[in-house]
Amino acid sequence: MKVAFNTYLIKIINWICPNIKLSSLFKSMLHSIWMIVFSLLWLEHVNTFDGFEFMSNINDYKEWLGSKITRHETNELSNEKYLFIITSKNNFLLPVDNDNLLNTVITDRVVLAKVLNILDSNALKIKYIICDIFFYDYDLNNDSILQSVINRLDKKGKIIIPYYISNNRVVDPIISSNMGLSQYDYSFLKEQYLKFNYITQDTLKKLPLLVYEKIANKTMEVHNKFGLKYYTLDKTWCLNTIIPEFRIKSENLISDLTYYDMGIFSSELITMDQIVFIGDFEGIYDNHITITNRVPGPLILINALESLFNGDNIVRFSYLIYLFLFFLIISYNALFKPKENSNLLPRKEVIYTWLTKNITYILIFILTISSMYLFHHYINLMILLTYFIVIDFVKSLVLNLK
């Protein structure tokens, strides 16, 4: 039985890595390890030349795979976990000059204070409140009312509001409370959002991470050894920068069913252990281009939080083994496989010959989609293709010079 298994294993190896020798296997293994490091470092640190359109297209393939092949349907949004409250329909024109000729639009402080008072009365039911409103302008008549209820929620450890950084300077809101950085970096031409980093280079923790640490009672830490920075979440190796899954999408949001207007909000909408998110869920004032199309800003934050709940940034051992095997096969076929004379092959093997010739790029495509779909790690298709295209080009030049 053992002999038969070994024979079968040898046949599989010869099929995926034909004519492989021990020296070629060892070199392929080394290159496979390098490709794992290269792919994860790119995901972690590069946010400019990240191939936004490539990643958007490959995400479409992944979505198609989920809906057509495995019949994986997007779950309907439930109010059991999140309670979304929209702010964009309850605004107030605030005069900014003495003649009342110039006005700025702010969230209605009175209506917001009423909502927060209801939430404060039900604080034992609520897990946390994320108030995604930056309080920039003063409303001298009503700020004290709002500050009072926020103070009560803050003392109970139930609320967080955003702050942002401008010109390398922290800009605090005029309302004081527990705060978290809500900004996210843009990628291509600084117009499109792709990646989310939970801790900045200055080790400032962003709002979704602070909320997760509070609710899950876990801590994400930065480590620096031998000049190399790495991250752990609850003492498990993780990535700081990821492309979050959009588990909650714009099409999941339905007015008065999955999100509610501040003006009609009541305590009947509150259920046990909800995370309350207050923000512009219609994307009227807060809208961004993402890998899945345009989405309201609060959805970026809530999906970044969902990725933490689902462990998308955890680097599991099974994923490393998965990458290693894929890159091993890719490395051998791209770098070390002996060249075959396709002119000697019969015509009926033309398709097989084409597949063999392009096996590197086919496997990269499969790896990219499967990595997204199975492990939720979005390694970069464009960069991997470019890397091996350059290798293929250099290899052809060397062979032609001989």
ROTI-866277 format. One record per residue (C-alpha): residue in one letter; residue number from 1; x, y, z. Coordinates in steps of 0.25 Angstrom, whole numbers. Example, Ala and Ser with C-alpha at 12.3 -4.5 7.8 and 13.67 -1.06 7.14 Angstrom:
# ROTI-866277
+---+-----+-------+-------+-------+
| r |   k |    px |    py |    pz |
+---+-----+-------+-------+-------+
| A |   1 |    49 |   -18 |    31 |
| S |   2 |    55 |    -4 |    29 |
+---+-----+-------+-------+-------+
This chain:
# ROTI-866277
+---+-----+-------+-------+-------+
| r |   k |    px |    py |    pz |
+---+-----+-------+-------+-------+
| M |   1 |     0 |     0 |     0 |
| K |   2 |    11 |     9 |     4 |
| V |   3 |    19 |     6 |   -10 |
| A |   4 |     6 |     9 |   -18 |
| F |   5 |     4 |    23 |   -10 |
| N |   6 |    19 |    27 |   -13 |
| T |   7 |    17 |    23 |   -28 |
| Y |   8 |     4 |    31 |   -29 |
| L |   9 |    11 |    43 |   -22 |
| I |  10 |    23 |    42 |   -31 |
| K |  11 |    13 |    43 |   -43 |
| I |  12 |     6 |    55 |   -38 |
| I |  13 |    20 |    62 |   -36 |
| N |  14 |    24 |    58 |   -50 |
| W |  15 |    11 |    64 |   -55 |
| I |  16 |    12 |    78 |   -49 |
| C |  17 |    27 |    79 |   -49 |
| P |  18 |    32 |    70 |   -61 |
| N |  19 |    46 |    65 |   -60 |
| I |  20 |    49 |    71 |   -47 |
| K |  21 |    63 |    69 |   -40 |
| L |  22 |    67 |    70 |   -26 |
| S |  23 |    75 |    83 |   -29 |
| S |  24 |    64 |    89 |   -37 |
| L |  25 |    54 |    86 |   -25 |
| F |  26 |    63 |    92 |   -15 |
| K |  27 |    64 |   105 |   -23 |
| S |  28 |    49 |   105 |   -26 |
| M |  29 |    47 |   104 |   -11 |
| L |  30 |    56 |   116 |    -8 |
| H |  31 |    49 |   124 |   -18 |
| S |  32 |    36 |   120 |   -13 |
| I |  33 |    40 |   126 |     1 |
| W |  34 |    44 |   139 |    -6 |
| M |  35 |    31 |   140 |   -13 |
| I |  36 |    23 |   138 |     0 |
| V |  37 |    32 |   149 |     6 |
| F |  38 |    31 |   158 |    -6 |
| S |  39 |    15 |   157 |    -7 |
| L |  40 |    13 |   159 |     7 |
| L |  41 |    22 |   171 |     8 |
| W |  42 |    16 |   177 |    -4 |
| L |  43 |     2 |   176 |     2 |
| E |  44 |     7 |   181 |    15 |
| H |  45 |    15 |   193 |    11 |
| V |  46 |    12 |   198 |    -4 |
| N |  47 |     0 |   206 |    -6 |
| T |  48 |     3 |   214 |   -18 |
| F |  49 |     6 |   205 |   -30 |
| D |  50 |    -4 |   194 |   -26 |
| G |  51 |   -12 |   192 |   -39 |
| F |  52 |   -25 |   197 |   -34 |
| E |  53 |   -32 |   193 |   -47 |
| F |  54 |   -26 |   179 |   -47 |
| M |  55 |   -30 |   177 |   -33 |
| S |  56 |   -44 |   182 |   -36 |
| N |  57 |   -45 |   172 |   -48 |
| I |  58 |   -40 |   160 |   -40 |
| N |  59 |   -50 |   164 |   -29 |
| D |  60 |   -61 |   163 |   -39 |
| Y |  61 |   -56 |   149 |   -43 |
| K |  62 |   -56 |   145 |   -29 |
| E |  63 |   -70 |   150 |   -27 |
| W |  64 |   -74 |   142 |   -39 |
| L |  65 |   -68 |   129 |   -34 |
| G |  66 |   -75 |   131 |   -21 |
| S |  67 |   -89 |   133 |   -27 |
| K |  68 |   -88 |   124 |   -39 |
| I |  69 |   -79 |   112 |   -35 |
| T |  70 |   -81 |   110 |   -20 |
| R |  71 |   -94 |   117 |   -20 |
| H |  72 |   -89 |   126 |    -9 |
| E |  73 |   -99 |   137 |    -7 |
| T |  74 |   -97 |   150 |     0 |
| N |  75 |  -104 |   149 |    14 |
| E |  76 |  -116 |   159 |    16 |
| L |  77 |  -112 |   170 |    26 |
| S |  78 |  -117 |   167 |    40 |
| N |  79 |  -120 |   178 |    50 |
| E |  80 |  -116 |   168 |    61 |
| K |  81 |  -101 |   172 |    61 |
| Y |  82 |  -101 |   186 |    55 |
| L |  83 |  -111 |   197 |    57 |
| F |  84 |  -108 |   208 |    46 |
| I |  85 |  -114 |   222 |    48 |
| I |  86 |  -113 |   232 |    36 |
| T |  87 |  -109 |   246 |    38 |
| S |  88 |  -109 |   253 |    24 |
| K |  89 |  -124 |   256 |    25 |
| N |  90 |  -123 |   263 |    38 |
| N |  91 |  -114 |   275 |    36 |
| F |  92 |  -114 |   289 |    41 |
| L |  93 |  -110 |   302 |    33 |
| L |  94 |  -100 |   309 |    43 |
| P |  95 |   -97 |   324 |    40 |
| V |  96 |   -82 |   327 |    39 |
| D |  97 |   -83 |   342 |    37 |
| N |  98 |   -90 |   353 |    45 |
| D |  99 |  -100 |   356 |    33 |
| N | 100 |  -105 |   342 |    32 |
| L | 101 |  -101 |   342 |    17 |
| L | 102 |   -91 |   331 |    18 |
| N | 103 |   -95 |   317 |    24 |
| T | 104 |   -88 |   304 |    26 |
| V | 105 |   -96 |   290 |    28 |
| I | 106 |   -94 |   283 |    41 |
| T | 107 |  -101 |   271 |    47 |
| D | 108 |  -113 |   275 |    55 |
| R | 109 |  -108 |   275 |    69 |
| V | 110 |  -121 |   275 |    75 |
| V | 111 |  -126 |   263 |    68 |
| L | 112 |  -113 |   256 |    70 |
| A | 113 |  -114 |   259 |    85 |
| K | 114 |  -128 |   253 |    85 |
| V | 115 |  -123 |   240 |    78 |
| L | 116 |  -111 |   239 |    88 |
| N | 117 |  -120 |   241 |   100 |
| I | 118 |  -128 |   229 |    95 |
| L | 119 |  -116 |   221 |    94 |
| D | 120 |  -111 |   225 |   107 |
| S | 121 |  -124 |   221 |   114 |
| N | 122 |  -121 |   207 |   107 |
| A | 123 |  -106 |   207 |   110 |
| L | 124 |  -107 |   193 |   116 |
| K | 125 |  -112 |   187 |   103 |
| I | 126 |  -102 |   194 |    94 |
| K | 127 |   -88 |   188 |    92 |
| Y | 128 |   -83 |   201 |    86 |
| I | 129 |   -86 |   214 |    78 |
| I | 130 |   -78 |   219 |    67 |
| C | 131 |   -81 |   233 |    64 |
| D | 132 |   -75 |   236 |    50 |
| I | 133 |   -77 |   251 |    50 |
| F | 134 |   -65 |   260 |    51 |
| F | 135 |   -69 |   272 |    60 |
| Y | 136 |   -62 |   283 |    53 |
| D | 137 |   -71 |   295 |    54 |
| Y | 138 |   -77 |   301 |    67 |
| D | 139 |   -92 |   302 |    70 |
| L | 140 |   -91 |   311 |    82 |
| N | 141 |  -106 |   309 |    85 |
| N | 142 |  -106 |   294 |    85 |
| D | 143 |   -92 |   288 |    87 |
| S | 144 |   -93 |   288 |   102 |
| I | 145 |  -105 |   279 |   101 |
| L | 146 |   -98 |   269 |    92 |
| Q | 147 |   -85 |   269 |   100 |
| S | 148 |   -93 |   266 |   113 |
| V | 149 |   -99 |   253 |   107 |
| I | 150 |   -86 |   249 |   100 |
| N | 151 |   -79 |   251 |   114 |
| R | 152 |   -89 |   241 |   120 |
| L | 153 |   -87 |   231 |   109 |
| D | 154 |   -72 |   233 |   110 |
| K | 155 |   -71 |   230 |   125 |
| K | 156 |   -78 |   217 |   122 |
| G | 157 |   -68 |   214 |   111 |
| K | 158 |   -79 |   213 |   101 |
| I | 159 |   -75 |   223 |    90 |
| I | 160 |   -64 |   227 |    80 |
| I | 161 |   -63 |   239 |    71 |
| P | 162 |   -53 |   242 |    60 |
| Y | 163 |   -41 |   251 |    58 |
| Y | 164 |   -32 |   253 |    46 |
| I | 165 |   -18 |   257 |    43 |
| S | 166 |   -15 |   269 |    34 |
| N | 167 |    -1 |   273 |    29 |
| N | 168 |     5 |   264 |    40 |
| R | 169 |    -3 |   270 |    51 |
| V | 170 |   -14 |   264 |    59 |
| V | 171 |   -28 |   272 |    57 |
| D | 172 |   -37 |   269 |    69 |
| P | 173 |   -52 |   271 |    69 |
| I | 174 |   -58 |   282 |    77 |
| I | 175 |   -66 |   272 |    84 |
| S | 176 |   -57 |   264 |    94 |
| S | 177 |   -59 |   249 |    96 |
| N | 178 |   -51 |   236 |    93 |
| M | 179 |   -46 |   237 |    79 |
| G | 180 |   -40 |   229 |    68 |
| L | 181 |   -33 |   232 |    55 |
| S | 182 |   -43 |   230 |    44 |
| Q | 183 |   -35 |   234 |    31 |
| Y | 184 |   -31 |   223 |    21 |
| D | 185 |   -20 |   224 |    10 |
| Y | 186 |   -23 |   225 |    -4 |
| S | 187 |   -16 |   218 |   -15 |
| F | 188 |   -16 |   221 |   -30 |
| L | 189 |   -15 |   236 |   -33 |
| K | 190 |   -20 |   238 |   -18 |
| E | 191 |   -34 |   236 |   -23 |
| Q | 192 |   -37 |   222 |   -20 |
| Y | 193 |   -38 |   214 |    -7 |
| L | 194 |   -32 |   200 |    -7 |
| K | 195 |   -24 |   197 |     5 |
| F | 196 |   -27 |   199 |    20 |
| N | 197 |   -16 |   200 |    31 |
| Y | 198 |   -20 |   199 |    45 |
| I | 199 |    -8 |   205 |    51 |
| T | 200 |    -1 |   217 |    45 |
| Q | 201 |    14 |   219 |    43 |
| D | 202 |    14 |   227 |    56 |
| T | 203 |     7 |   216 |    63 |
| L | 204 |    -6 |   223 |    64 |
| K | 205 |   -18 |   213 |    65 |
| K | 206 |   -29 |   215 |    55 |
| L | 207 |   -44 |   215 |    59 |
| P | 208 |   -48 |   201 |    55 |
| L | 209 |   -36 |   195 |    62 |
| L | 210 |   -39 |   203 |    75 |
| V | 211 |   -54 |   198 |    74 |
| Y | 212 |   -50 |   184 |    72 |
| E | 213 |   -40 |   184 |    83 |
| K | 214 |   -51 |   189 |    93 |
| I | 215 |   -61 |   179 |    88 |
| A | 216 |   -53 |   167 |    86 |
| N | 217 |   -43 |   170 |    98 |
| K | 218 |   -31 |   167 |    89 |
| T | 219 |   -19 |   176 |    86 |
| M | 220 |   -12 |   178 |    73 |
| E | 221 |     3 |   181 |    76 |
| V | 222 |    15 |   186 |    68 |
| H | 223 |    28 |   179 |    69 |
| N | 224 |    42 |   183 |    64 |
| K | 225 |    53 |   173 |    64 |
| F | 226 |    66 |   175 |    56 |
| G | 227 |    60 |   187 |    49 |
| L | 228 |    48 |   179 |    44 |
| K | 229 |    34 |   183 |    48 |
| Y | 230 |    23 |   173 |    50 |
| Y | 231 |    10 |   172 |    56 |
| T | 232 |     2 |   163 |    65 |
| L | 233 |   -12 |   162 |    69 |
| D | 234 |   -14 |   155 |    83 |
| K | 235 |     0 |   149 |    81 |
| T | 236 |    -3 |   144 |    67 |
| W | 237 |     5 |   148 |    55 |
| C | 238 |    -4 |   158 |    46 |
| L | 239 |    -4 |   168 |    35 |
| N | 240 |    -6 |   182 |    38 |
| T | 241 |   -10 |   186 |    24 |
| I | 242 |   -21 |   178 |    17 |
| I | 243 |   -31 |   180 |     6 |
| P | 244 |   -43 |   178 |    14 |
| E | 245 |   -55 |   169 |     9 |
| F | 246 |   -67 |   177 |     7 |
| R | 247 |   -77 |   168 |    14 |
| I | 248 |   -87 |   179 |    16 |
| K | 249 |   -89 |   187 |     3 |
| S | 250 |   -97 |   198 |    -2 |
| E | 251 |  -108 |   189 |    -8 |
| N | 252 |  -110 |   183 |     6 |
| L | 253 |  -115 |   196 |    11 |
| I | 254 |  -130 |   199 |    11 |
| S | 255 |  -136 |   212 |    17 |
| D | 256 |  -144 |   209 |    29 |
| L | 257 |  -141 |   194 |    28 |
| T | 258 |  -126 |   193 |    30 |
| Y | 259 |  -123 |   207 |    34 |
| Y | 260 |  -131 |   218 |    40 |
| D | 261 |  -132 |   233 |    40 |
| M | 262 |  -128 |   241 |    53 |
| G | 263 |  -141 |   248 |    52 |
| I | 264 |  -150 |   236 |    54 |
| F | 265 |  -141 |   228 |    63 |
| S | 266 |  -147 |   221 |    75 |
| S | 267 |  -143 |   211 |    86 |
| E | 268 |  -151 |   200 |    79 |
| L | 269 |  -140 |   199 |    69 |
| I | 270 |  -130 |   195 |    80 |
| T | 271 |  -127 |   180 |    82 |
| M | 272 |  -117 |   173 |    91 |
| D | 273 |  -102 |   174 |    88 |
| Q | 274 |  -103 |   184 |    76 |
| I | 275 |   -92 |   192 |    71 |
| V | 276 |   -98 |   205 |    67 |
| F | 277 |   -92 |   213 |    56 |
| I | 278 |   -96 |   227 |    53 |
| G | 279 |   -92 |   233 |    40 |
| D | 280 |   -95 |   237 |    25 |
| F | 281 |   -99 |   223 |    20 |
| E | 282 |  -105 |   229 |     7 |
| G | 283 |   -92 |   235 |     3 |
| I | 284 |   -97 |   249 |     1 |
| Y | 285 |   -85 |   256 |     7 |
| D | 286 |   -76 |   244 |     9 |
| N | 287 |   -74 |   235 |    -3 |
| H | 288 |   -62 |   228 |    -8 |
| I | 289 |   -57 |   219 |   -20 |
| T | 290 |   -54 |   205 |   -15 |
| I | 291 |   -50 |   192 |   -21 |
| T | 292 |   -65 |   189 |   -21 |
| N | 293 |   -70 |   202 |   -27 |
| R | 294 |   -74 |   215 |   -20 |
| V | 295 |   -78 |   213 |    -5 |
| P | 296 |   -81 |   222 |     6 |
| G | 297 |   -70 |   225 |    16 |
| P | 298 |   -76 |   218 |    28 |
| L | 299 |   -76 |   205 |    20 |
| I | 300 |   -61 |   206 |    19 |
| L | 301 |   -60 |   207 |    34 |
| I | 302 |   -70 |   196 |    37 |
| N | 303 |   -64 |   186 |    27 |
| A | 304 |   -50 |   189 |    33 |
| L | 305 |   -56 |   185 |    46 |
| E | 306 |   -63 |   173 |    41 |
| S | 307 |   -50 |   168 |    35 |
| L | 308 |   -44 |   168 |    49 |
| F | 309 |   -56 |   161 |    54 |
| N | 310 |   -54 |   150 |    44 |
| G | 311 |   -39 |   149 |    45 |
| D | 312 |   -36 |   154 |    31 |
| N | 313 |   -22 |   160 |    35 |
| I | 314 |   -17 |   148 |    43 |
| V | 315 |    -6 |   140 |    35 |
| R | 316 |    -9 |   126 |    38 |
| F | 317 |     1 |   114 |    36 |
| S | 318 |    -9 |   107 |    26 |
| Y | 319 |    -8 |   120 |    17 |
| L | 320 |     7 |   120 |    17 |
| I | 321 |     7 |   105 |    13 |
| Y | 322 |    -3 |   108 |     2 |
| L | 323 |     6 |   120 |    -3 |
| F | 324 |    18 |   111 |    -2 |
| L | 325 |    12 |   100 |   -11 |
| F | 326 |     7 |   109 |   -21 |
| F | 327 |    19 |   117 |   -22 |
| L | 328 |    28 |   105 |   -22 |
| I | 329 |    21 |   100 |   -35 |
| I | 330 |    21 |   113 |   -41 |
| S | 331 |    35 |   116 |   -38 |
| Y | 332 |    39 |   102 |   -44 |
| N | 333 |    31 |   104 |   -57 |
| A | 334 |    36 |   119 |   -59 |
| L | 335 |    51 |   117 |   -55 |
| F | 336 |    56 |   103 |   -55 |
| K | 337 |    48 |    94 |   -64 |
| P | 338 |    55 |    88 |   -76 |
| K | 339 |    51 |    94 |   -89 |
| E | 340 |    43 |    85 |   -98 |
| N | 341 |    43 |    85 |  -113 |
| S | 342 |    28 |    87 |  -117 |
| N | 343 |    31 |    84 |  -131 |
| L | 344 |    32 |    70 |  -128 |
| L | 345 |    19 |    69 |  -121 |
| P | 346 |     7 |    63 |  -129 |
| R | 347 |    -4 |    73 |  -133 |
| K | 348 |   -14 |    67 |  -124 |
| E | 349 |    -5 |    72 |  -112 |
| V | 350 |    -6 |    87 |  -117 |
| I | 351 |   -15 |    91 |  -105 |
| Y | 352 |    -7 |    83 |   -95 |
| T | 353 |     6 |    90 |  -101 |
| W | 354 |    -1 |   104 |   -99 |
| L | 355 |    -5 |   101 |   -85 |
| T | 356 |     9 |    96 |   -82 |
| K | 357 |    15 |   108 |   -88 |
| N | 358 |     6 |   118 |   -80 |
| I | 359 |     5 |   110 |   -67 |
| T | 360 |    12 |   120 |   -59 |
| Y | 361 |     2 |   131 |   -62 |
| I | 362 |   -10 |   121 |   -61 |
| L | 363 |    -6 |   117 |   -47 |
| I | 364 |    -3 |   132 |   -43 |
| F | 365 |   -18 |   135 |   -47 |
| I | 366 |   -23 |   123 |   -40 |
| L | 367 |   -15 |   126 |   -27 |
| T | 368 |   -19 |   141 |   -27 |
| I | 369 |   -34 |   137 |   -27 |
| S | 370 |   -33 |   125 |   -18 |
| S | 371 |   -25 |   134 |    -8 |
| M | 372 |   -36 |   144 |    -8 |
| Y | 373 |   -47 |   134 |    -7 |
| L | 374 |   -42 |   124 |     3 |
| F | 375 |   -33 |   132 |    12 |
| H | 376 |   -37 |   147 |     9 |
| H | 377 |   -23 |   151 |     6 |
| Y | 378 |   -22 |   160 |    -7 |
| I | 379 |    -9 |   157 |   -12 |
| N | 380 |    -6 |   166 |   -24 |
| L | 381 |    -9 |   160 |   -38 |
| M | 382 |    -2 |   171 |   -46 |
| I | 383 |    11 |   171 |   -38 |
| L | 384 |    12 |   156 |   -39 |
| L | 385 |     9 |   155 |   -54 |
| T | 386 |    19 |   167 |   -56 |
| Y | 387 |    30 |   160 |   -48 |
| F | 388 |    29 |   147 |   -56 |
| I | 389 |    27 |   154 |   -69 |
| V | 390 |    41 |   161 |   -67 |
| I | 391 |    47 |   147 |   -62 |
| D | 392 |    42 |   141 |   -75 |
| F | 393 |    47 |   152 |   -84 |
| V | 394 |    61 |   152 |   -77 |
| K | 395 |    61 |   137 |   -78 |
| S | 396 |    58 |   137 |   -93 |
| L | 397 |    69 |   148 |   -96 |
| V | 398 |    79 |   139 |   -89 |
| L | 399 |    75 |   127 |   -97 |
| N | 400 |    75 |   134 |  -110 |
| L | 401 |    90 |   139 |  -107 |
| K | 402 |    95 |   125 |  -105 |
+---+-----+-------+-------+-------+
